[in-house]
């Protein structure tokens, strides 16, 4: 771990963690055929992305755009 994490008491719960994960919705402009699969619960169009990264802030895995996952957008 970087020193700013080791010396920060806010991160004590993550002592054994090796990566972090975050999901997000990114606005998109899909084709007409993909529009229904990209509509979120607020009526907007977005693509769901899931990213894993290590504590050196390097991405280790990115998964984006799986269908029917935008319904949980808030």
Secondary structure, 3 states (H helix, E strand, C coil): CCHHHHCCHHHHHHCCCCCEEEEEEEECCCCHHHHHHHECCCCCEEEEEEEEECCCCCEEEEEECCCCCHHHCC
